[in-house]
Amino acid sequence: MAPSYENLPMEDDEFDESQVDFADIEEQFQVRLDEGLDAFVVIDGLPVVPEDSKGKLVKFVLRKLNSVGRVKDDGVHMPVGDDGKTEGYAFVEYSAPAEAVAAVKQLHGSALDKRHTMAVNKLTDIDRYGKEGRIDDEYHAPQLPPFEQKEHLRWWLGDPDSRDQMAFYRADKVGVFWNDRDDAPEQIVDRENWTESFIQWSPRGTYLTSMHAQGVQLWGGRAWSRQKRFAHPGVNLVDYSPGEQYLTTWSHRPLQVDENNPVPTLSLEDDGKNYIIWDIATGKPLRSFQTIDVPGGTDADGNPVKKKLQWPTFKWSSDDRYVARMTQGSSIAVYELPRMNLLDKTSIKIEGVMDFEWAPATPKRDGIKTYEQLFCYWTPELGSNPAKVGLMTIPSKEIVRTRNLFNVSDAKLHWQSDAAYVCVKVDRHSKSKKSLATNLEIFRVREKGVPVEVVDSIKDTVINFAWEPKGNRFVLITTGEAIQGAAVGPKTAVSFFAPEKLKGGAPGNFRHIRTIDKKNSNAIYWSPKGRFVVVAALQSQQSFELDFYDLSFEKPKDESEKGDKELSANLQLMETVEHYGVTDIEWDPTGRYVATVASAFRHRMENGYHMYDFKGTLLREEHIDGFKQLLWRPRPPTLLSKEEQAEIRKNLRNYSKAFDEQDLAKKSSANRAVVEARREMLEEWKRWREEVTQRLQEEGADLELDAAEGKAPGQAEDGHLEEIEEIVEEILEETEEVL
């Protein structure tokens, strides 16, 4: 666009440049600060060295700077002061703005050496926030806000009756209730529209999570107030780290963050991302990621099929120090927390990797005294190379054990809760690929050399497998091949396994205990304390059975068999019950109660729940329209040492006497409401009795005065006699009968 000459003077007049309007030219060629300097960063905290050593320092710093991007040639400007020494900071130009952003995120606060820590900031931020007038030159002491007492987030653990809490989500209401064996649930809080999709407890029970279109909210404390809020529009799923320090949120819709559509706590760098990893303590995002689309092959018509989302996508180590994501078929990226920097600045290349799982507890391998975390992974057969299962230790990235497998169709990884074992369920096909069979590859992690035991006595395909929590027994469910055209699916079989007893108490090889055939079961739910297990048929149209088993049943000595003494198990079916339409099973954290749910998320028939004790005795059942979720509130790990826990188990009979007396008192009374009513009546009678006694004492003083005046006791002033009637109640015999 040409400049405007409308107001220029005639040729005869003297030319005045100030009268020319250059605004359009200035606007066209003006250098915009945000566009011209967004690839620059400022590095503070550098060592102060003489000018002769400046070149060595630049080379040393470049090693750090080039780890997140490529610094331009001669892209480091390190000023030198009048004293001939560097000033302790430098200006750095990267090849692209995204690399400058990565440098700020990954290098800010990192150690340059033992005495120096780098501070990395974008140059545009320094100009934006550090211009003259934006920062007061005069120091003002920060004003500390007055102390505010916060709510105790674990108050429920101090319940005098040691009850557990459970959350109900039915219709549009969410409530939290105390569970009581003999009485209906006692309401603590109940709110309309508390969540928009579902509810979820944090792993240690500190927070109740509610889901909303704008994001996620965390609730807790005795008043059930909002503790944290995480803005993630369109959020679908959440996942906590085991120690409740971090939270992952995911939405199938990429974030849309711009200047016209700001999202609290998020920046333009989060635009287009699907995952956000949050720091729960600060409520701030640590890093965001995009969803990686994994091809799922083609259907019968040759159309591409997108593979289902694997959740959780980001998997946590047991101590919250690492989080990892797999790119199926190529690599596993392990990030260090809380900085969220890539471990050793590179992903772990594992060709063909299909799945991986972290050990759920800190491993204690034989002879290893240094810190480590383990994860197990598997790869399929690639060309002439066999399928492989591996154990890798982090942070060293050393492969400590591998196992080659052949004719593998699929594999599933199952860690035992204490990380003592990892079982790889391997589905193998025959050479003709017409039939499948399963064998179990059990890695004994805590034994020297991590030996592998193979359980190959399984003829059919395993559809479910579950370790005993804090134990070494397991249950699996197998099924035969489906018959084409059959209206009813094949029957299933439930098998129980336990290790042999060795001298010294060490577990030996795993042996088969018993198999129960002709079942419809498809789900296994162990008690969180081990020993008891519920095997059920969920979401079935033919069967709704739930079998309650005890794997440590105490038989009389004369009934014990020889095989029972050789195995660390003694199986007993305690009870078989039915719950029509059952969709979910939930054990309480103590292992005393089991809740079975018919959820409206699955169907609309007879929604509600049943409550059982661990033996399968029905305690109560409630049919509630629109009932969706029943979730027990988890408990944090115990603070008692193993020795203290062993001492309590040893003297459990002595401790249980007090609880038996409480239970007996509850059973002997009709119910709590009647007891309270009787107590109020007794208190009212006592108050009346004191009033009467006081009045009689006052009247007694008047009688003494009448006697002194020559009046007969009980004689009124008009000469009539007063008649006093006294009723005496005497208890002749009292008996107590326990029902």
Helices and strands as residue ranges (DSSP letters): G 17-19, H 23-29, H 33-36, E 40-44, G 51-53, H 54-65, E 71-77, E 89-94, H 97-107, E 119-122, H 123-130, G 155-158, E 165-170, E 173-178, E 186-192, E 199-201, E 208-211, E 215-220, E 225-231, E 237-240, E 246-250, G 268-270, E 275-279, E 284-289, E 295-298, E 304-306, E 314-316, E 322-327, E 331-336, E 341-342, G 343-345, E 348-349, E 355-358, E 373-379, E 387-394, E 398-405, E 408-415, E 421-429, E 436-444, E 452-455, E 461-467, E 474-479, E 492-501, E 507-519, E 523-526, E 532-536, E 545-550, G 557-559, H 562-566, E 572-578, E 584-587, E 593-598, E 608-613, E 618-623, E 627-632, H 642-650, H 652-668, H 672-708
